[in-house]
C-alpha cells in the first residue's frame, strides 16, 4: 500500500469518525482552543485533561454504535459532567469538596479508558490494536510538537529574532496544533477484523515471553513467600509500589500472549500465579508491617500511618478475577475491564476510596476551608504586580600575567613580602532559608598577620584594613562588575570589532598592598562571592 492510498484511507477514516462521533470533533476543537488560550483560562490544565479523556470516551464503541437519540443524550451528559466538575474546581472553598471532585475526575478518566478498551468482540485482538493506536497518536503529537519548535528555533537563530520559547504564542500554537492533530489521528481509529502479527511481535510474545514469564512468576511468588516466613529480611524494595508496576506489566504481556492459541496453557498457568500473588502480597505486607512497626518502611502504596484496608480489598479483587479466569472463563477477556474498574473504585471513589479517605483523615480544622478558591487565585495572580527580576551576574578578570606561552604566571617578588592566592570571601544573605542541610558557606572575613579582609555592605564592597598603620580601603567590586556585565549584555549581538574595549584586569593598590580581583558572583537577596589575590608589599 503506497502513501497516496494510505492518505486516502486515513481521510476516509476521519470522515467516518466525523459521522459516528461528531461530539468528539467538538471536544477536539475545544481542546485546541483552550490550549491556544490557556494563559487566559483559569484551571486550563484541568479543563484540557477533561476534554482529552472525554475524546477517548466518545471514541469508544459504546458511543459510536449508539442510536442518534442515545448518542445525543450521552453528549449532553458529558457536557454537563465537564461543566459541573469544572465549576466545582473553580468556585469551591471547601477542601473536602475539592478533594472529592478531583477523585470523581480521576475516576472518570479511569472509566473513559476502560470503555475505550471494551469492544463488542475480539477483546484480545482489539486491545492490542487500540493500545498501538494510542501510541501512534502520541507519536503524531510529539512529532508535530517537536517539528513546530525546531522550525521556529532555526528561524529564530537565522534571523536573530530573540523569540520567547517558554510562555509565548509559539508555545501555545505548538501545543494546540499538536493536540488537535494527535486527537484527530486517535479518533480516526477503525475496528480491526484481521489477526495479523509482525514477526517481532510473534517472536517476543509467543516464542520468548511465553517461556520466560512462568519462570519469572515462580520466582516472584517465592520472593513473596520469603517475607511471609522471614518478614525482617533485607531487599524489601519489591514490596513497594514496584509490585504493582511489575504486576501491571506482566498482565499486559499475558494479554499480548493471548493472541496466540499455541501458548494458552502457559498463559493460564501465569494467570494462576497472578491469582496467588495478591494473597501472598497481603500476607507478606502484614508480616512486614508488624516487623517494621518502628520504622518508616510500609509495603504497597499505603503509608505507615494509613489504613491497610484499601490495599487488601484491591488485591482481593485481583485474586478473585484471575481465579475466575483460570477455573471458569479459561481466558482473560473483557471481564478484565470489570476488575480494573473495581480497582479504580477502591482507589478513587469519593469520600470512602483510598485517595479521599486518607486525605480527609490528615485534614486539620484550619485546612478545611480555603482562603481563596481557584478562580479567585487566578484573578489575584493576574492582578498581582509583576515581581522585578532579581539581579544576578558573574564576572571574571585576569589575575595571571606572563609573556611566555608555556608559563601561566610570572611574578616579580622583589617588591612583595607575601603573596596570597585564591582568597575567597562570601556574604550570605539567605542562610536561614536554606533548610536543615546547608551547603558549606565560605567566611565573609579573613585575617592574615596585620591585614583584615572583609566583604560587607550587602556583598558589594571589599574592605581592607591594616591594623598596624590604621590604613583602611574599600573596593567597590559590585559597581565595577555590574557595569562590565551590563556593557557585555548590551553589546552581545554586536560584531567583536564594534564592541567597547574591555579592561580585563581589575586591580586595586595602596601604599601597603596590591589586590587583583579574580572573579565576582552576585545574586540579589542570596549571596555574593569575591575571589582575589593579595600581594603584600615590603
Number of C-alpha atoms within 10 A of each C-alpha: 5 6 8 9 10 11 11 11 13 16 13 13 18 21 14 16 22 17 12 20 25 18 24 24 21 14 22 24 17 18 25 24 17 21 25 20 14 18 14 12 14 18 16 17 13 15 21 21 15 23 24 19 20 23 25 21 24 26 26 21 18 15 21 17 12 14 11 12 9 12 20 15 12 16 19 13 12 18 15 12 15 17 14 13 18 20 14 19 22 19 14 18 17 17 17 19 17 20 19 24 22 21 23 18 22 19 18 19 20 18 20 19 17 20 21 19 23 22 19 10 11 17 18 21 21 20 19 16 17 19 11 12 18 18 13 15 21 18 14 20 23 15 13 18 21 15 14 17 17 12 11 17 15 11 13 14 12 9 8 10 11 9 14 11 13 9 9 11 14 17 17 21 19 20 22 24 20 24 25 21 19 22 26 21 20 23 26 22 20 16 13 12 10 9 11 11 13 8 8 10 13 17 13 15 22 19 14 11 19 23 14 11 19 18 12 14 20 13 12 18 17 14 18 24 17 15 23 20 12 14 20 16 12 8 9 17 13 16 22 16 13 14 18 16 11 13 16 12 11 19 15 13 17 23 21 21 24 23 21 16 10 12 17 17 14 17 27 21 15 24 27 19 20 23 23 18 24 25 17 20 24 23 17 23 25 18 18 22 19 13 14 14 11 9 9 10 16 23 25 19 17 17 13 16 9 16 13 20 11 20 21 18 16 20 21 16 18 22 22 15 21 25 18 18 20 20 11 9 13 16 21 22 17 18 16 18 17 17 18 18 18 17 21 21 20 21 22 24 20 22 19 16 18 25 19 21 20 17 16 17 9 10 12 8 6 7 12 14 14 13 11 15 18 20 17 14 14 17 12 12 11 12 9 9 8 8 6 6 7 10 10 15 16 16 18 15 18 14 18 14 11 11 9 9 7 7 10 10 12 11 12 6 13 8 11 16 10 13 13 12 14 13 14 19 24 22 24 19 15 11 13 9 9 10 8 7 6 10 9 6 12 12 14 19 16 14 11 9 8 11 18 15 20 20 25 17 11 16 27 22 18 20 17 20 17 17 12 9 9 10 13 13 16 16 18 14 18 21 11 14 22 18 11 16 14 12 14 15 10 10 13 11 10 11 8 10 7 8 14 11 8 9 9 13 14 18 16 14 13 11 9 14 17 16 19 20 23 23 20 25 18 23 16 15 13 17 18 25 21 26 18 20 19 20 20 18 16 12
